[in-house]
Amino acid sequence: MSATINHNKIQNGVEIRFSVRPPEEDLTWLHSNGYRWSMRQKVWYRKYSESDYNKAITRFGAGSNTGAGGGQIVAPPPPKPHTQSEILQSGGPALDKLYKFACMTLHQFFDAKIDHIYIPNREPYMWDAKKAMYAQMLPKRKRPDYYPYEAMLHKIQEYVLAEKLIIPLGAIFSLQHFYKYTKSAFDYLLKNYPFLALAEDYEKISHQVNSFENAYKEEYDKWQAIREKYFKVGQPVWVKENKTGKSEQWKVTKLSIMYYPGQICSLIEIERGGGYIIFMGEHRLSNVYLEDPKENPSAKVFTELLPELEAKQAQPENTHEIEKAKARLRLLKLKLSLTTL
């Protein structure tokens, strides 16, 4: 009979596994030293302490005088690899292939037209030409789950990042559905995967994110001032429906901004109905009228009307300056006529 003694660091316990049922004296010793039997794992176990671990080695290890003599002590697992090349080498060809996919941008991944993708410990993902998506058939399922290109590449990148492999930040930010060029997204990535600070394009992407953040703030402040200037809570507006093209009068309840990749869209939140909130929604100002388009067919949506409104706001100041200049000119002419007399 042999015994295997293991220090389970994950569960923080001492485990003893016998090849056959130990004799009664060993069972008595196990019970008296606080060991319990696991039917599922087929091991005797207790909470780890160095003294109890050494006691188990003395009794059941190699050279012991018990019936379990000749047992072995499980060596600690080899240290995990740390360098990029060591991690790829330990992962084998499967990890190497996934790493190459993860380094692609979304357009490169699309152009590669990969038929099947295997991620360890998961069911394979096969390309479905009819759906134009990747299909994964899970056990005991009648229909597969489908993933578009962007979601598939995101899964690959998540797996590779979990292995602590450095991939280009440009490849990650190419997935605009998951990561936008915002400071919050950039900080989130570095908080969860600090080793990405070693990426080759770290400085480039960091500069782009900061530039975008500054441009976004300027644009946001501009639309904030416009909304506060031309819209008030309770103000009636007319909203054009995208599907039907018809317009209905709604009331402004709240002013807000929504971010879309590559552009800033100023929106207003409105309520429909006479005193009853039937529908709450956000509508772009490109669909909002300040007057009823049914009564005035030449009415323009707010984004088209904005330059005219801004010009009218500036016109009184310009007129006033012109009138002052004309008055100065008249006064000068008067002075000249008096000097000639």
Secondary structure, DSSP 8 states (H G I E B T S, - for coil): --EEEEEETTTTEEEEEESS---HHHHHHHHHTT-EEETTTTEEEEE--HHHHHHHHHHHSTT-SSTTTT-EE---------SHHHHHHHHHHHHHHHHHHHTS-HHHHHHH--SEE--TTS--EEEETTTTEEEE--TT-SS-EEE-HHHHHHHHHHHHHHTT----HHHHHT-TTT--SSHHHHHHHHHH-GGGGGSTTHHHHHHHHHHHHHHHHHHHHHHHHHHHHH--TT-EEEEE-TTT--EEEEEEEEEEEEEETTEEEEEEEEE-SSSS---EEEEEGGGEESS-TTT-TT--BHHHHHHHHHHHHHHHHHHHHHHHHHHHHHHHHHHHHHHH-
